Amino acid sequence: MTGRVDVIVIGGGYAGVMAANRLTQRENVAVTLINPRRAFVERIRLHQLVGGSDDAVVDYREVLAEGVRLVVDAVTRIDAAERSVALAAGGTVGYDYLIYAVGSGSADPGVPGAAEFAYPLTTLEEAQRLGPVIAAAPATAPVTVVGAGPTGIETAAELAEAGRTVTLVCGGVLGPYLHERGRRSVARRLAKLGVTVLDGSGTRVAAVTRDSVRLDGGRTLPSQVTIWTAGFGVPDLAGRSGLRTDALGRLLTDETLTSVDDVCIVGAGDSAAPSDLPFRMSCQAATRIGAHAADTVLARIAGEQPTPINLGFFGQCISLGRGAGIFQFASRDDTATKFYIGGGPGAKLKEFVCKHTVKHLADEARKPGSLTWVKDDRRQERLRVTRGEALPR
């Protein structure tokens, strides 16, 4: 394709910023990033915002390439036929290609009272709302964190380290991603911080009231502040725009991240479901998927066939307050191994990852196309198994 090519990136998170920056490799590509906020949100630091140790935002001038036009607005609809998007503030923006990187957020808990009395923690606005609530509560007020994934564990540890009385309700296993050895390490640290961990059967939340949490095992916990970190949801923009999605609302794409409905629309990050087998939600995945989405668009502009995504993982890091953390190593297929780094070194490694995730974005802004990543050549085998196809001999 010759002449100017207009590419819109919807969403200014880890995937969207990486994609926008990488697209600037070609001088004839005009990139517009549409995002409802004026600053980049370090989502992996939202628990620190609640605890008061970080503001979890970075100026876009630090992470976004100079050539990228930033439009602070929300997209209300994608018109694939007209190749344009409608903005909440009014008007439309046209495109030749579109990268759909709207991210994820809170889901409807589906538990009586949860939407009314529990505080979700997946967006900047939710964290900013929760912080003052925690600060205003008496030091001895019981705080309940629901959900034992990374956000729940990190939030519980952060608040307990600050002297809060915290109960972590797992609804099942503590840290489902973790290897058993890593899980024991996390449990020891939480116990040292004074966090009461309720895991196993009978620990699913059945109802939430203004001052309590009731479990399906019959137990009722006093809770002046209830924080909900279980589950996630994605914006319904793709579905409302007539594009096919998976059961959770993520844009369905092929392995090149191209929408199954339109070759001019490419998915990235948490809101994309390549081959209906999405990657684990994480900043680690989002940046790499964003980069690959940009590569797919650039290939099409050049008249070349995009390549399938090949993304491997190296693990997961979780902070356990400011003084400790864990880095859980994993195989490239994202299966946790028995190896981990805990304690103070784990905290330092977690902070290193947080800082370098932002650095990766800034590096890509200065030198687009520079990001590389670990590969996982066994994804195609897993896809065949999922589809019930025979593996090659």
NORLINPE-V298849 format. One record per residue. N is the residue number from 1. RES is the residue in three letters. NEAR is the number of other ideal C-beta (glycine too) atoms within 12 Angstrom. Layout:
BEGIN
n = <N:N>
res = <RES:RES>
near = <NEAR:NEAR>
END
This chain:
BEGIN
n = <1:2:3:4:5:6:7:8:9:10:11:12:13:14:15:16:17:18:19:20:21:22:23:24:25:26:27:28:29:30:31:32:33:34:35:36:37:38:39:40:41:42:43:44:45:46:47:48:49:50:51:52:53:54:55:56:57:58:59:60:61:62:63:64:65:66:67:68:69:70:71:72:73:74:75:76:77:78:79:80:81:82:83:84:85:86:87:88:89:90:91:92:93:94:95:96:97:98:99:100:101:102:103:104:105:106:107:108:109:110:111:112:113:114:115:116:117:118:119:120:121:122:123:124:125:126:127:128:129:130:131:132:133:134:135:136:137:138:139:140:141:142:143:144:145:146:147:148:149:150:151:152:153:154:155:156:157:158:159:160:161:162:163:164:165:166:167:168:169:170:171:172:173:174:175:176:177:178:179:180:181:182:183:184:185:186:187:188:189:190:191:192:193:194:195:196:197:198:199:200:201:202:203:204:205:206:207:208:209:210:211:212:213:214:215:216:217:218:219:220:221:222:223:224:225:226:227:228:229:230:231:232:233:234:235:236:237:238:239:240:241:242:243:244:245:246:247:248:249:250:251:252:253:254:255:256:257:258:259:260:261:262:263:264:265:266:267:268:269:270:271:272:273:274:275:276:277:278:279:280:281:282:283:284:285:286:287:288:289:290:291:292:293:294:295:296:297:298:299:300:301:302:303:304:305:306:307:308:309:310:311:312:313:314:315:316:317:318:319:320:321:322:323:324:325:326:327:328:329:330:331:332:333:334:335:336:337:338:339:340:341:342:343:344:345:346:347:348:349:350:351:352:353:354:355:356:357:358:359:360:361:362:363:364:365:366:367:368:369:370:371:372:373:374:375:376:377:378:379:380:381:382:383:384:385:386:387:388:389:390:391:392:393>
res = <MET:THR:GLY:ARG:VAL:ASP:VAL:ILE:VAL:ILE:GLY:GLY:GLY:TYR:ALA:GLY:VAL:MET:ALA:ALA:ASN:ARG:LEU:THR:GLN:ARG:GLU:ASN:VAL:ALA:VAL:THR:LEU:ILE:ASN:PRO:ARG:ARG:ALA:PHE:VAL:GLU:ARG:ILE:ARG:LEU:HIS:GLN:LEU:VAL:GLY:GLY:SER:ASP:ASP:ALA:VAL:VAL:ASP:TYR:ARG:GLU:VAL:LEU:ALA:GLU:GLY:VAL:ARG:LEU:VAL:VAL:ASP:ALA:VAL:THR:ARG:ILE:ASP:ALA:ALA:GLU:ARG:SER:VAL:ALA:LEU:ALA:ALA:GLY:GLY:THR:VAL:GLY:TYR:ASP:TYR:LEU:ILE:TYR:ALA:VAL:GLY:SER:GLY:SER:ALA:ASP:PRO:GLY:VAL:PRO:GLY:ALA:ALA:GLU:PHE:ALA:TYR:PRO:LEU:THR:THR:LEU:GLU:GLU:ALA:GLN:ARG:LEU:GLY:PRO:VAL:ILE:ALA:ALA:ALA:PRO:ALA:THR:ALA:PRO:VAL:THR:VAL:VAL:GLY:ALA:GLY:PRO:THR:GLY:ILE:GLU:THR:ALA:ALA:GLU:LEU:ALA:GLU:ALA:GLY:ARG:THR:VAL:THR:LEU:VAL:CYS:GLY:GLY:VAL:LEU:GLY:PRO:TYR:LEU:HIS:GLU:ARG:GLY:ARG:ARG:SER:VAL:ALA:ARG:ARG:LEU:ALA:LYS:LEU:GLY:VAL:THR:VAL:LEU:ASP:GLY:SER:GLY:THR:ARG:VAL:ALA:ALA:VAL:THR:ARG:ASP:SER:VAL:ARG:LEU:ASP:GLY:GLY:ARG:THR:LEU:PRO:SER:GLN:VAL:THR:ILE:TRP:THR:ALA:GLY:PHE:GLY:VAL:PRO:ASP:LEU:ALA:GLY:ARG:SER:GLY:LEU:ARG:THR:ASP:ALA:LEU:GLY:ARG:LEU:LEU:THR:ASP:GLU:THR:LEU:THR:SER:VAL:ASP:ASP:VAL:CYS:ILE:VAL:GLY:ALA:GLY:ASP:SER:ALA:ALA:PRO:SER:ASP:LEU:PRO:PHE:ARG:MET:SER:CYS:GLN:ALA:ALA:THR:ARG:ILE:GLY:ALA:HIS:ALA:ALA:ASP:THR:VAL:LEU:ALA:ARG:ILE:ALA:GLY:GLU:GLN:PRO:THR:PRO:ILE:ASN:LEU:GLY:PHE:PHE:GLY:GLN:CYS:ILE:SER:LEU:GLY:ARG:GLY:ALA:GLY:ILE:PHE:GLN:PHE:ALA:SER:ARG:ASP:ASP:THR:ALA:THR:LYS:PHE:TYR:ILE:GLY:GLY:GLY:PRO:GLY:ALA:LYS:LEU:LYS:GLU:PHE:VAL:CYS:LYS:HIS:THR:VAL:LYS:HIS:LEU:ALA:ASP:GLU:ALA:ARG:LYS:PRO:GLY:SER:LEU:THR:TRP:VAL:LYS:ASP:ASP:ARG:ARG:GLN:GLU:ARG:LEU:ARG:VAL:THR:ARG:GLY:GLU:ALA:LEU:PRO:ARG>
near = <20:12:12:16:30:27:47:46:50:49:48:48:52:43:51:52:54:52:54:50:44:48:50:35:30:27:15:20:37:26:46:37:46:40:36:30:29:19:24:38:37:33:43:38:36:41:47:32:32:42:35:24:24:28:21:30:26:32:18:31:17:22:36:38:34:18:24:36:26:29:29:19:27:22:40:25:25:39:26:25:14:17:22:25:37:24:25:19:15:10:15:22:33:24:35:30:39:52:57:54:51:44:43:36:32:32:24:20:32:19:29:18:23:34:18:17:28:40:38:38:46:40:28:33:21:28:39:24:24:37:32:15:24:35:21:13:28:14:17:12:23:28:43:48:51:46:45:40:35:46:42:46:51:51:52:50:47:47:44:36:30:29:20:37:28:45:39:49:47:37:34:26:26:39:39:25:31:35:27:19:21:37:31:21:32:48:31:21:37:39:20:20:32:22:39:28:35:35:29:17:15:18:31:30:44:26:28:33:23:16:21:25:43:29:29:21:19:13:23:21:32:21:39:28:40:46:50:40:40:40:30:32:28:35:36:25:35:38:25:20:31:19:35:23:31:24:13:26:32:41:50:31:42:29:31:32:48:37:36:26:25:30:24:31:45:52:56:53:50:41:49:54:34:39:27:22:28:38:39:30:35:36:40:37:38:42:44:39:51:51:44:43:51:48:40:42:46:33:27:32:31:18:11:14:15:27:19:25:38:27:41:25:32:28:35:42:42:45:43:43:38:27:24:34:39:45:37:41:27:29:19:21:26:29:22:28:23:18:19:34:26:34:23:20:19:33:29:22:29:40:28:19:33:32:22:21:36:35:22:32:43:29:25:37:35:21:17:32:22:21:36:19:27:20:20:27:15:20:26:23:17:22:22:16:15:16:14:8:12:9:14:7:3>
END
